[in-house]
Amino acid sequence: MIIDAHGHLGTWPDFLIPDPTADGMVELMDRLGVAAVGISHLLGVGPDAEAGNRLAAEAAARHPGRFGVWQVYNPHRRNPLTAGDGVWGVKIHPDVHQCRLDDRRYDPVWELGLPVLAHGQTDSPWSDPARFVTVAGRHPHVPLLLGHTGLWPHGFARAAELAGPYPNLYLETCGSKMTGRWIARLAGLVGADRVVFGSDSCFLDLRVGLGRVALAPLADADRALVLGGNLARVLGARLPKGPS
């Protein structure tokens, strides 16, 4: 089963997104054999977390079993969070919020105890992988996905090295700079059971993101873990019962 940990709906002012709709994403998922995608709405990542979270929940309701919702938390507005049906966990973007990942204003996120997908960016004052280590150590019960594995290739190996001692910290693969060879190297550095497939669709092309993992020089068992097995283990009963 292929599960995409990192997806979005909606538009973003700085980038062309040819099809920002849930219907378009499901059509592409069906073509590629992707069972489910975790989504946050880009309106929520940007100016209005509550409205974006509602739109993401509505899309998930229209397509049962195909989407899990990463509800966005804005630490400046402290919007409400829920652990309800269809919610996979929480999405935070320290660079958009300009709030350090390890800032106490994110404490309501960790206290909820759900999986968290956070934007990670090497050398960022807000989301460098070193800040993920701080949070992972403070909250070992919270599965934490290091989005983009730090984003920049010069930081991939460092992200894996930092994550190594923290079993609740996972490396997520999406980003325009990621490659299949790097995915295989990350699996070798931190273990294939700690690497999670994400595409950043519809922000980036789902076909490209999936192709990187499909063609990466991985053993079949390791590829299965990266493509869905690891995230299924993290989500447990929260995984939607959709087509595989």
CORRA-V96581 format. One record per run of one state. SS is the DSSP state (@ for helix, = for strand, . for the rest). FROM is the first residue (numbers start at 0). TO is the last residue. Records with the same first field share a line. If there is no record, write none. Layout:
SS = FROM-TO ; FROM-TO
This chain:
. = 0-0 ; 9-10 ; 12-13 ; 15-20 ; 32-32 ; 45-47 ; 62-65 ; 72-85 ; 92-92 ; 97-102 ; 112-113 ; 119-127 ; 138-142 ; 150-151 ; 163-167 ; 172-178 ; 190-190 ; 196-199 ; 201-204 ; 214-218 ; 238-243
= = 1-8 ; 11-11 ; 14-14 ; 33-40 ; 66-71 ; 86-91 ; 114-118 ; 143-146 ; 168-171 ; 194-195 ; 200-200
@ = 21-31 ; 41-44 ; 48-61 ; 93-96 ; 103-111 ; 128-137 ; 147-149 ; 152-162 ; 179-189 ; 191-193 ; 205-213 ; 219-237
